[in-house]
Amino acid sequence: MAPTIAPYGSWRSKITIDALLADRIMPSEPRLDGETMAWLEGRPSERGRGVVVRAVDGGGIEELTPPGSDVHDGVHEYGGGAWAIHEGVVYYSERSDDRLYRIAVGAAAAGGAAEAITPAGALRYADFQLDVRRARILAIREDHRAGGAPINEIVAIALGAEGSEPADPIVLVSGADFYGPLALSPDGDRLAWLTWQLPDMPWDGSELWVADLGADGRPEGARRVAGSRNESIAEPRWSRDGRLHFVSDRTDWWNLYRREPDRSITALAPLETEFSGPQWVFGMSTYGFAADGSIVAVSHDHATDHLWRIAQGSAPRAIALPYLEISGLAVAGDRMLIVGSQPSEPDHVATIVDRDGEPAIAVLRRSSPVAFDPATICVPEPIEFPTEGGLTAHGLYYRPTNPDFAGPADESPPLIVRSHGGPTSGTGRFFFGSLQYLVSRGIAVVDVDYGGSTGYGRAYRSRLDGQWGVVDVDDCLNAGRYLVSIGEADPARIACEGGSASGYTTLAMLAFRPGAMAAGVSYFGIGDLTGFDMTTHKFESRYTERLVGPLPESEALWRERSPILHAEHISVPMLILQGLDDKVVPPSQAEQIVASLAAKGIPHAYLAYEGEGHGFRKLENIRRSYEAELSFYGQVFGFTPADDLPPLELVRG
């Protein structure tokens, strides 16, 4: 049957909001503990609650944390690494009070309660290492008790007898601005950790330290074994034979290395691909050790993930999988537990057994009960396009895709130019529900990996140093121009969209390049760089220095690059969405942009969500954002969506 010809944007789609959000869960941080296969689930339908679950026979799951608990930590505000499982006991951080709790596997299902193992107080914990020999947990702690900037340190938490009063943790390492992932050697004799100092972020420069643990369990003879202000280290981990492994970008790409007994460093898989990524959160796991001594590892480049087996004495071997995004990996014996995705299917948790190059895959948990017809899904096309200075940049192009509709021959589709947050991050070829929602209605999207993105080596990542608000803006604009030049977009109907740092890029495009875009959508976008370092949290408190310039000598440049100070140049309609509990980008920044739009009589809508922080967790707010964005594009680009959408009033004053 021939498709119906209808204006772009007006197509009726089977990719509905109900289908995208129905019983949706967000799996992450897979863990293996003996025969137990467990992971963390974020549940938008339960107001974003985090729940640790395990797979059970028959294809079901069992919740391992008690009803009403919310597994989350706020270390560095972004959290991650908020739980661990060891020998049948789950340890987790509870969002409501930031205390650590423990509960035996199976106890929650039987109605049992969790037991607190840390005292109450303004203390946050992440990245737990079980020190079984000394009956304690080693963790990163962020101490907020004194007010102001928190104190970061490595602590030991005693695992007292059941029912005993929690003891105050013992500080093992302190004095640095930040501490990263911990790694305890298999014999319990050595501890490795990462550290870095302001103004660096961990992907700019970090150090790997190792210390012996003395008879009292305290570190002795700490020594730096890798890293510097110009080398980023990630994911220290010990193999079963007691050799320290880590990821370093010392040769431009984040590659795997091993520290030998003679203290030399061996490159294990020198490839132009990244075996880790920017450490925005704790709990990252991109490699592990198999029973045969080989390493199973995930790498990322050009917006695509790959799975490898790396064995001593042979070249790295790619393991062929249907997944183009692997956001978590655990390895034990000959089994892998992953969180994987592909453009046509949302995340799911799966086990993989790789024997003789023939991986056997078993899906344990799908993040959505809805299966989408592959014909309705757009598989994004990697593009490379020219940008400033004779360079090239990268992105993923989502072509309007719907088997039931086609656009008029004399019409090109509207285009949304979006980019990832961070800004030190990258896009990927996963199931991107909000983008599929748009492209299946006839709206093209390009997801830009501007200069500064990960997945292309350190040199590409460094393009943004001192150039935030310039390189990212140039690359996003040039992505749109490129697609117009090849007939894939209507030059009069191009909008920019983004959240957080990508929201900054969106605001910068509108304020600094007036007329280049026809509309803009900002999700909690950074508007004011001049006050950002004073109002944001410690982790990012000097991030902008590398991205723009050091203070005070670059103060004028910070003002020049702050869209909020040039908001009078924004001359096109805007949709602004903001969480009122956002600690990273305060609501006042969104409100100032809104006030400027109102003063000029520019059509706009402002959606402010109670109880939301930096990113929306509640189902009703995610739904409203989908609806509002489509309604907004219809109003500014002159098409009528086929969906029954609630009103979105664009006001002028």
C-alpha positions as semicolon CSV with decimal commas, in nm:
position;residue;x (nm);y (nm);z (nm)
1;M;0,000;0,000;0,000
2;A;0,141;0,338;-0,103
3;P;0,216;0,581;0,182
4;T;-0,011;0,877;0,237
5;I;0,136;1,210;0,129
6;A;0,112;1,455;0,419
7;P;0,308;1,757;0,542
8;Y;0,615;1,679;0,743
9;G;0,539;1,691;1,115
10;S;0,173;1,596;1,069
11;W;0,221;1,222;1,031
12;R;0,032;0,991;1,263
13;S;0,277;0,758;1,434
14;K;0,254;0,427;1,614
15;I;0,542;0,542;1,834
16;T;0,317;0,701;2,092
17;I;0,406;0,850;2,427
18;D;0,209;0,571;2,593
19;A;0,418;0,313;2,406
20;L;0,744;0,488;2,492
21;L;0,668;0,530;2,861
22;A;0,450;0,227;2,940
23;D;0,601;0,049;3,241
24;R;0,938;0,185;3,132
25;I;1,240;0,116;3,348
26;M;1,598;0,238;3,315
27;P;1,848;-0,041;3,388
28;S;2,208;0,030;3,478
29;E;2,509;-0,099;3,673
30;P;2,484;-0,478;3,616
31;R;2,654;-0,689;3,882
32;L;2,735;-1,061;3,919
33;D;2,756;-1,228;4,259
34;G;2,800;-1,603;4,228
35;E;2,486;-1,719;4,047
36;T;2,303;-1,394;4,121
37;M;2,257;-1,158;3,827
38;A;2,154;-0,816;3,959
39;W;2,120;-0,459;3,839
40;L;1,977;-0,120;3,931
41;E;1,647;-0,001;3,784
42;G;1,527;0,360;3,766
43;R;1,147;0,371;3,751
44;P;0,985;0,688;3,612
45;S;0,640;0,549;3,699
46;E;0,750;0,547;4,065
47;R;0,878;0,905;4,053
48;G;1,222;0,792;3,945
49;R;1,282;0,552;4,236
50;G;1,597;0,337;4,216
51;V;1,549;-0,034;4,288
52;V;1,806;-0,315;4,296
53;V;1,667;-0,632;4,136
54;R;1,787;-0,977;4,036
55;A;1,682;-1,225;3,771
56;V;1,491;-1,531;3,892
57;D;1,406;-1,857;3,722
58;G;1,118;-1,838;3,481
59;G;1,211;-1,499;3,338
60;G;1,096;-1,278;3,624
61;I;1,273;-1,045;3,865
62;E;1,289;-1,008;4,241
63;E;1,337;-0,674;4,416
64;L;1,633;-0,691;4,649
65;T;1,582;-0,354;4,819
66;P;1,276;-0,292;5,038
67;P;0,952;-0,136;4,911
68;G;0,975;0,243;4,925
69;S;1,354;0,253;4,929
70;D;1,524;0,469;4,667
71;V;1,879;0,368;4,575
72;H;2,077;0,679;4,491
73;D;2,375;0,879;4,610
74;G;2,447;1,245;4,549
75;V;2,827;1,237;4,541
76;H;2,939;1,496;4,283
77;E;2,560;1,560;4,255
78;Y;2,540;1,313;3,964
79;G;2,589;1,008;4,187
80;G;2,637;0,656;4,051
81;G;2,793;0,356;4,223
82;A;2,523;0,370;4,491
83;W;2,508;-0,004;4,554
84;A;2,709;-0,325;4,572
85;I;2,636;-0,693;4,619
86;H;2,868;-0,945;4,779
87;E;2,811;-1,301;4,898
88;G;2,436;-1,261;4,910
89;V;2,418;-0,921;5,079
90;V;2,317;-0,594;4,910
91;Y;2,466;-0,267;5,031
92;Y;2,308;0,057;4,912
93;S;2,277;0,430;4,962
94;E;1,926;0,555;5,040
95;R;1,822;0,880;4,873
96;S;1,598;0,997;5,160
97;D;1,875;1,017;5,422
98;D;2,204;0,940;5,238
99;R;2,281;0,659;5,484
100;L;2,417;0,319;5,380
101;Y;2,201;0,014;5,439
102;R;2,243;-0,360;5,403
103;I;1,994;-0,634;5,341
104;A;2,033;-1,002;5,257
105;V;1,926;-1,123;4,916
106;G;1,570;-1,254;4,949
107;A;1,496;-1,067;5,272
108;A;1,303;-0,785;5,105
109;A;1,076;-1,031;4,922
110;A;1,003;-1,194;5,259
111;G;0,910;-0,860;5,415
112;G;1,242;-0,797;5,586
113;A;1,381;-0,452;5,656
114;A;1,721;-0,309;5,570
115;E;1,967;-0,214;5,843
116;A;2,155;0,117;5,849
117;I;2,533;0,078;5,871
118;T;2,633;0,447;5,874
119;P;2,530;0,717;6,121
120;A;2,285;0,990;6,025
121;G;2,429;1,317;5,903
122;A;2,500;1,528;5,596
123;L;2,724;1,259;5,449
124;R;2,709;1,093;5,108
125;Y;2,874;0,768;4,998
126;A;2,958;0,612;4,661
127;D;3,168;0,341;4,496
128;F;3,167;0,062;4,752
129;Q;3,446;-0,196;4,782
130;L;3,391;-0,490;5,018
131;D;3,697;-0,554;5,234
132;V;3,589;-0,896;5,360
133;R;3,909;-0,965;5,550
134;R;3,853;-0,662;5,771
135;A;3,471;-0,675;5,779
136;R;3,431;-0,329;5,631
137;I;3,331;-0,132;5,322
138;L;3,570;0,112;5,157
139;A;3,393;0,405;4,993
140;I;3,419;0,758;4,862
141;R;3,256;0,996;5,108
142;E;3,139;1,351;5,050
143;D;3,106;1,539;5,379
144;H;2,856;1,827;5,377
145;R;2,838;1,881;5,753
146;A;3,034;2,206;5,761
147;G;2,835;2,377;5,486
148;G;2,995;2,533;5,181
149;A;3,208;2,315;4,957
150;P;3,197;1,952;5,074
151;I;3,505;1,755;5,177
152;N;3,584;1,448;4,968
153;E;3,775;1,155;5,118
154;I;3,815;0,777;5,121
155;V;3,668;0,611;5,428
156;A;3,630;0,268;5,586
157;I;3,285;0,170;5,716
158;A;3,280;-0,104;5,976
159;L;3,029;-0,385;5,921
160;G;2,928;-0,435;6,280
161;A;2,721;-0,721;6,410
162;E;2,357;-0,724;6,309
163;G;2,161;-0,483;6,526
164;S;2,467;-0,294;6,650
165;E;2,483;0,085;6,647
166;P;2,663;0,216;6,334
167;A;3,012;0,341;6,407
168;D;3,162;0,656;6,261
169;P;3,358;0,571;5,945
170;I;3,737;0,601;5,961
171;V;3,902;0,840;5,716
172;L;4,177;0,660;5,521
173;V;4,278;0,915;5,258
174;S;4,204;1,287;5,243
175;G;4,349;1,617;5,129
176;A;4,271;1,610;4,756
177;D;3,977;1,788;4,600
178;F;3,830;1,466;4,459
179;Y;3,867;1,090;4,476
180;G;3,755;0,855;4,205
181;P;3,686;0,485;4,176
182;L;3,852;0,255;4,430
183;A;4,000;-0,087;4,361
184;L;4,095;-0,332;4,636
185;S;4,335;-0,608;4,534
186;P;4,203;-0,966;4,555
187;D;4,424;-1,047;4,854
188;G;4,315;-0,729;5,033
189;D;4,675;-0,608;5,069
190;R;4,667;-0,308;4,832
191;L;4,426;-0,029;4,753
192;A;4,423;0,174;4,430
193;W;4,231;0,494;4,372
194;L;4,205;0,793;4,143
195;T;4,237;1,154;4,247
196;W;4,233;1,493;4,080
197;Q;4,249;1,858;4,179
198;L;4,058;2,169;4,080
199;P;4,041;2,323;3,825
200;D;4,073;1,991;3,639
201;M;3,790;1,754;3,565
202;P;3,880;1,383;3,577
203;W;3,892;1,362;3,197
204;D;4,140;1,651;3,182
205;G;4,395;1,512;3,422
206;S;4,388;1,259;3,705
207;E;4,630;1,038;3,895
208;L;4,630;0,671;3,986
209;W;4,763;0,596;4,334
210;V;4,840;0,267;4,507
211;A;4,910;0,200;4,872
212;D;4,974;-0,105;5,086
213;L;4,724;-0,167;5,363
214;G;4,895;-0,208;5,699
215;A;4,803;-0,429;5,991
216;D;4,552;-0,167;6,106
217;G;4,396;-0,150;5,758
218;R;4,527;0,199;5,687
219;P;4,713;0,288;5,364
220;E;5,093;0,293;5,386
221;G;5,353;0,407;5,135
222;A;5,107;0,565;4,891
223;R;5,268;0,622;4,551
224;R;5,147;0,765;4,222
225;V;5,180;0,505;3,946
226;A;5,021;0,681;3,648
227;G;4,852;1,001;3,542
228;S;4,913;1,374;3,548
229;R;4,734;1,698;3,474
230;N;4,769;1,608;3,104
231;E;4,670;1,243;3,127
232;S;4,329;1,109;3,219
233;I;4,307;0,777;3,405
234;A;3,986;0,579;3,448
235;E;3,857;0,254;3,597
236;P;4,142;0,099;3,799
237;R;4,082;-0,271;3,847
238;W;4,284;-0,571;3,970
239;S;4,293;-0,901;3,785
240;R;4,268;-1,222;3,984
241;D;4,646;-1,265;3,971
242;G;4,692;-0,929;4,146
243;R;4,799;-0,708;3,856
244;L;4,661;-0,356;3,835
245;H;4,481;-0,255;3,517
246;F;4,352;0,087;3,416
247;V;4,245;0,302;3,122
248;S;4,456;0,599;3,008
249;D;4,443;0,849;2,722
250;R;4,822;0,892;2,715
251;T;4,826;0,810;2,340
252;D;4,520;1,023;2,250
253;W;4,265;0,742;2,292
254;W;4,142;0,597;2,624
255;N;4,309;0,255;2,595
256;L;4,367;-0,033;2,836
257;Y;4,696;-0,074;3,025
258;R;4,845;-0,312;3,281
259;R;5,106;-0,237;3,546
260;E;5,365;-0,514;3,552
261;P;5,552;-0,647;3,859
262;D;5,862;-0,453;3,751
263;R;5,642;-0,135;3,752
264;S;5,651;-0,098;3,374
265;I;5,325;-0,026;3,191
266;T;5,198;-0,248;2,907
267;A;4,946;-0,133;2,647
268;L;4,696;-0,418;2,606
269;A;4,492;-0,307;2,305
270;P;4,638;0,000;2,132
271;L;4,342;0,088;1,910
272;E;4,176;0,408;1,791
273;T;3,876;0,352;2,013
274;E;3,791;0,450;2,372
275;F;3,776;0,180;2,642
276;S;3,621;0,418;2,891
277;G;3,456;0,757;2,895
278;P;3,430;1,076;3,097
279;Q;3,374;1,000;3,463
280;W;3,059;1,201;3,524
281;V;2,924;0,929;3,753
282;F;3,056;0,649;3,970
283;G;2,979;0,287;3,895
284;M;3,117;0,286;3,542
285;S;3,225;-0,061;3,427
286;T;3,356;-0,113;3,076
287;Y;3,581;-0,416;3,126
288;G;3,625;-0,727;3,337
289;F;3,828;-1,047;3,368
290;A;3,709;-1,381;3,233
291;A;3,793;-1,721;3,379
292;D;4,054;-1,792;3,109
293;G;4,250;-1,478;3,201
294;S;4,132;-1,275;2,904
295;I;3,972;-0,933;2,933
296;V;3,626;-0,860;2,800
297;A;3,591;-0,489;2,727
298;V;3,354;-0,236;2,574
299;S;3,491;0,045;2,361
300;H;3,328;0,346;2,198
301;D;3,410;0,544;1,887
302;H;3,214;0,739;1,627
303;A;2,894;0,704;1,833
304;T;2,911;0,323;1,830
305;D;3,005;0,069;2,097
306;H;3,202;-0,251;2,039
307;L;3,269;-0,558;2,256
308;W;3,618;-0,710;2,257
309;R;3,803;-1,008;2,398
310;I;4,164;-0,925;2,474
311;A;4,395;-1,218;2,542
312;Q;4,768;-1,208;2,606
313;G;4,972;-1,296;2,300
314;S;4,698;-1,238;2,042
315;A;4,528;-0,945;1,873
316;P;4,206;-0,812;2,025
317;R;3,904;-0,999;1,887
318;A;3,572;-0,826;1,828
319;I;3,266;-1,010;1,961
320;A;2,980;-0,963;1,717
321;L;2,663;-0,846;1,889
322;P;2,342;-0,676;1,777
323;Y;2,398;-0,399;2,031
324;L;2,541;-0,065;1,919
325;E;2,533;0,075;2,275
326;I;2,654;-0,114;2,584
327;S;2,614;0,107;2,888
328;G;2,716;-0,145;3,153
329;L;2,920;-0,466;3,171
330;A;2,993;-0,723;3,440
331;V;3,213;-1,028;3,381
332;A;3,251;-1,347;3,586
333;G;3,369;-1,689;3,473
334;D;3,266;-1,728;3,111
335;R;2,956;-1,512;3,149
336;M;2,888;-1,145;3,082
337;L;2,596;-0,939;3,207
338;I;2,527;-0,627;3,005
339;V;2,285;-0,341;2,958
340;G;2,258;-0,307;2,581
341;S;2,058;-0,117;2,323
342;Q;2,026;-0,072;1,951
343;P;1,844;0,195;1,748
344;S;1,536;-0,025;1,701
345;E;1,494;-0,150;2,057
346;P;1,512;0,010;2,403
347;D;1,768;-0,100;2,662
348;H;1,756;-0,447;2,801
349;V;1,959;-0,655;3,040
350;A;2,111;-0,967;2,887
351;T;2,362;-1,240;2,962
352;I;2,619;-1,338;2,704
353;V;2,832;-1,650;2,693
354;D;3,105;-1,627;2,430
355;R;3,241;-1,966;2,328
356;D;3,450;-2,010;2,015
357;G;3,344;-1,672;1,882
358;E;2,975;-1,760;1,885
359;P;2,809;-1,548;2,154
360;A;2,490;-1,692;2,303
361;I;2,257;-1,413;2,421
362;A;1,971;-1,447;2,669
363;V;1,755;-1,144;2,748
364;L;1,666;-1,114;3,117
365;R;1,477;-0,786;3,137
366;R;1,349;-0,543;2,875
367;S;1,326;-0,178;2,970
368;S;0,994;-0,156;2,787
369;P;0,720;-0,415;2,737
370;V;0,638;-0,258;2,401
371;A;0,800;-0,397;2,087
372;F;0,815;-0,150;1,802
373;D;0,782;-0,253;1,438
374;P;1,135;-0,214;1,294
375;A;0,982;-0,050;0,987
376;T;0,873;0,243;1,206
377;I;1,219;0,298;1,354
378;C;1,484;0,525;1,210
379;V;1,835;0,382;1,223
380;P;2,052;0,694;1,245
381;E;2,318;0,750;0,982
382;P;2,664;0,861;1,094
383;I;2,761;1,180;0,911
384;E;3,083;1,374;0,882
385;F;3,062;1,733;0,768
386;P;3,292;2,030;0,714
387;T;3,325;2,288;0,988
388;E;3,541;2,588;1,073
389;G;3,917;2,592;1,021
390;G;3,911;2,326;0,750
391;L;3,816;2,062;1,007
392;T;3,539;1,805;1,008
393;A;3,285;1,724;1,278
394;H;3,050;1,434;1,337
395;G;2,691;1,351;1,414
396;L;2,403;1,110;1,369
397;Y;2,130;1,199;1,121
398;Y;1,776;1,077;1,189
399;R;1,579;1,084;0,865
400;P;1,196;1,116;0,889
401;T;1,075;0,755;0,895
402;N;0,720;0,624;0,884
403;P;0,604;0,345;0,648
404;D;0,253;0,494;0,633
405;F;0,349;0,847;0,527
406;A;0,571;1,045;0,294
407;G;0,629;1,417;0,261
408;P;0,521;1,627;-0,037
409;A;0,766;1,628;-0,327
410;D;0,807;2,005;-0,305
411;E;0,868;2,015;0,070
412;S;1,177;1,945;0,280
413;P;1,135;1,843;0,643
414;P;1,188;2,070;0,942
415;L;1,513;1,989;1,121
416;I;1,599;1,980;1,489
417;V;1,969;2,033;1,561
418;R;2,046;1,884;1,902
419;S;2,361;1,791;2,087
420;H;2,457;1,602;2,398
421;G;2,509;1,749;2,742
422;G;2,831;1,753;2,936
423;P;2,970;1,916;2,729
424;T;3,236;1,645;2,768
425;S;3,032;1,349;2,653
426;G;2,910;1,195;2,328
427;T;2,603;1,063;2,156
428;G;2,539;0,698;2,071
429;R;2,339;0,468;1,849
430;F;2,096;0,355;2,115
431;F;1,717;0,362;2,114
432;F;1,650;0,734;2,156
433;G;1,278;0,741;2,229
434;S;1,231;1,118;2,223
435;L;1,400;1,139;1,883
436;Q;1,208;0,844;1,738
437;Y;0,892;1,018;1,858
438;L;0,980;1,319;1,639
439;V;1,121;1,151;1,330
440;S;0,825;0,913;1,303
441;R;0,604;1,224;1,273
442;G;0,811;1,366;0,989
443;I;1,064;1,584;1,172
444;A;1,431;1,532;1,089
445;V;1,689;1,539;1,369
446;V;2,068;1,564;1,371
447;D;2,244;1,469;1,695
448;V;2,579;1,647;1,680
449;D;2,907;1,520;1,825
450;Y;3,068;1,864;1,813
451;G;3,438;1,924;1,873
452;G;3,483;1,845;2,241
453;S;3,290;1,518;2,223
454;T;3,422;1,182;2,334
455;G;3,470;0,886;2,103
456;Y;3,720;1,052;1,870
457;G;4,036;1,075;2,084
458;R;4,174;1,342;2,317
459;A;4,272;1,583;2,040
460;Y;3,911;1,603;1,921
461;R;3,792;1,627;2,280
462;S;4,031;1,917;2,341
463;R;3,890;2,127;2,059
464;L;3,648;2,276;2,309
465;D;3,920;2,397;2,549
466;G;3,879;2,774;2,565
467;Q;3,620;2,756;2,289
468;W;3,293;2,663;2,459
469;G;3,018;2,866;2,299
470;V;3,221;2,885;1,976
471;V;3,325;2,541;1,851
472;D;3,007;2,368;1,967
473;V;2,792;2,642;1,813
474;D;2,988;2,636;1,487
475;D;2,962;2,260;1,456
476;C;2,589;2,253;1,530
477;L;2,522;2,529;1,277
478;N;2,739;2,356;1,018
479;A;2,556;2,027;1,072
480;G;2,232;2,202;0,980
481;R;2,391;2,376;0,681
482;Y;2,532;2,048;0,556
483;L;2,192;1,877;0,568
484;V;2,032;2,173;0,389
485;S;2,302;2,156;0,122
486;I;2,219;1,793;0,041
487;G;1,844;1,855;0,038
488;E;1,761;1,691;0,371
489;A;1,620;1,994;0,556
490;D;1,413;2,307;0,504
491;P;1,646;2,605;0,565
492;A;1,354;2,814;0,696
493;R;1,251;2,553;0,955
494;I;1,555;2,465;1,164
495;A;1,540;2,464;1,543
496;C;1,803;2,393;1,806
497;E;1,737;2,183;2,116
498;G;1,939;2,070;2,413
499;G;1,963;2,016;2,785
500;S;2,216;2,127;3,047
501;A;2,544;2,200;2,863
502;S;2,363;2,128;2,537
503;G;2,103;2,375;2,656
504;Y;2,389;2,624;2,684
505;T;2,483;2,554;2,321
506;T;2,119;2,606;2,226
507;L;2,100;2,939;2,408
508;A;2,435;3,042;2,263
509;M;2,319;2,972;1,908
510;L;2,012;3,187;1,963
511;A;2,188;3,473;2,143
512;F;2,519;3,485;1,955
513;R;2,403;3,391;1,603
514;P;2,065;3,564;1,570
515;G;1,873;3,451;1,266
516;A;2,065;3,125;1,225
517;M;1,783;2,926;1,386
518;A;1,406;2,962;1,360
519;A;1,328;2,841;1,713
520;G;1,487;2,690;2,023
521;V;1,409;2,446;2,304
522;S;1,613;2,454;2,625
523;Y;1,596;2,188;2,894
524;F;1,759;2,334;3,208
525;G;2,018;2,507;2,989
526;I;2,313;2,693;3,139
527;G;2,262;3,060;3,067
528;D;2,503;3,247;3,293
529;L;2,868;3,151;3,299
530;T;2,971;3,447;3,513
531;G;2,789;3,317;3,818
532;F;2,791;2,948;3,732
533;D;3,105;2,858;3,923
534;M;2,971;3,035;4,232
535;T;2,626;2,878;4,226
536;T;2,695;2,527;4,099
537;H;2,829;2,233;4,298
538;K;3,192;2,161;4,382
539;F;3,250;1,898;4,112
540;E;3,195;2,149;3,829
541;S;3,294;2,460;4,020
542;R;3,593;2,533;3,794
543;Y;3,500;2,332;3,487
544;T;3,432;2,652;3,294
545;E;3,790;2,772;3,340
546;R;3,917;2,517;3,090
547;L;3,618;2,560;2,861
548;V;3,636;2,941;2,851
549;G;3,941;3,074;3,034
550;P;4,096;3,131;3,379
551;L;3,970;3,399;3,612
552;P;4,007;3,686;3,671
553;E;4,194;3,758;3,347
554;S;3,919;3,604;3,132
555;E;3,625;3,766;3,310
556;A;3,528;3,970;3,003
557;L;3,526;3,654;2,793
558;W;3,297;3,481;3,043
559;R;3,054;3,769;3,012
560;E;3,082;3,761;2,635
561;R;3,001;3,388;2,633
562;S;2,702;3,409;2,874
563;P;2,378;3,391;2,672
564;I;2,178;3,530;2,962
565;L;2,369;3,859;2,930
566;H;2,287;3,876;2,559
567;A;1,933;3,746;2,575
568;E;1,806;4,062;2,405
569;H;1,946;3,919;2,080
570;I;1,718;3,614;2,098
571;S;1,455;3,690;1,837
572;V;1,284;3,354;1,776
573;P;1,025;3,154;1,970
574;M;1,146;2,942;2,259
575;L;1,025;2,657;2,480
576;I;1,204;2,645;2,816
577;L;1,174;2,352;3,058
578;Q;1,323;2,358;3,407
579;G;1,327;2,161;3,731
580;L;1,271;2,383;4,031
581;D;1,503;2,173;4,253
582;D;1,794;2,189;4,009
583;K;2,122;2,234;4,198
584;V;2,339;2,235;3,884
585;V;2,154;2,503;3,687
586;P;1,939;2,712;3,923
587;P;1,585;2,798;3,802
588;S;1,676;3,167;3,820
589;Q;1,870;3,129;3,496
590;A;1,566;3,001;3,308
591;E;1,353;3,271;3,464
592;Q;1,586;3,546;3,344
593;I;1,570;3,415;2,987
594;V;1,190;3,402;3,012
595;A;1,180;3,758;3,143
596;S;1,390;3,880;2,850
597;L;1,166;3,702;2,598
598;A;0,859;3,853;2,761
599;A;1,010;4,202;2,759
600;K;1,064;4,178;2,383
601;G;0,730;4,014;2,310
602;I;0,892;3,698;2,170
603;P;0,651;3,398;2,168
604;H;0,756;3,151;2,436
605;A;0,639;2,891;2,685
606;Y;0,794;2,810;3,022
607;L;0,731;2,478;3,198
608;A;0,867;2,464;3,554
609;Y;0,843;2,132;3,737
610;E;0,817;2,104;4,114
611;G;1,036;1,834;4,270
612;E;1,261;1,789;3,966
613;G;1,636;1,841;3,963
614;H;1,888;1,839;3,680
615;G;1,699;1,596;3,457
616;F;1,338;1,485;3,484
617;R;1,258;1,163;3,670
618;K;0,880;1,172;3,708
619;L;0,666;1,007;3,445
620;E;0,412;1,287;3,426
621;N;0,682;1,546;3,362
622;I;0,856;1,336;3,098
623;R;0,521;1,293;2,924
624;R;0,440;1,663;2,940
625;S;0,781;1,748;2,795
626;Y;0,727;1,519;2,494
627;E;0,386;1,671;2,430
628;A;0,501;2,029;2,474
629;E;0,796;1,995;2,240
630;L;0,586;1,852;1,956
631;S;0,315;2,115;2,007
632;F;0,580;2,388;2,006
633;Y;0,733;2,273;1,677
634;G;0,389;2,252;1,519
635;Q;0,308;2,608;1,617
636;V;0,636;2,762;1,504
637;F;0,684;2,554;1,187
638;G;0,326;2,566;1,065
639;F;0,210;2,205;1,080
640;T;-0,070;2,040;1,277
641;P;0,038;1,733;1,475
642;A;-0,189;1,431;1,436
643;D;-0,167;1,367;1,811
644;D;-0,426;1,485;2,059
645;L;-0,201;1,718;2,258
646;P;-0,285;1,930;2,560
647;P;-0,272;2,303;2,496
648;L;0,064;2,478;2,503
649;E;0,018;2,852;2,501
650;L;0,297;3,058;2,352
651;V;0,283;3,390;2,530
652;R;0,439;3,717;2,421
653;G;0,447;3,912;2,743
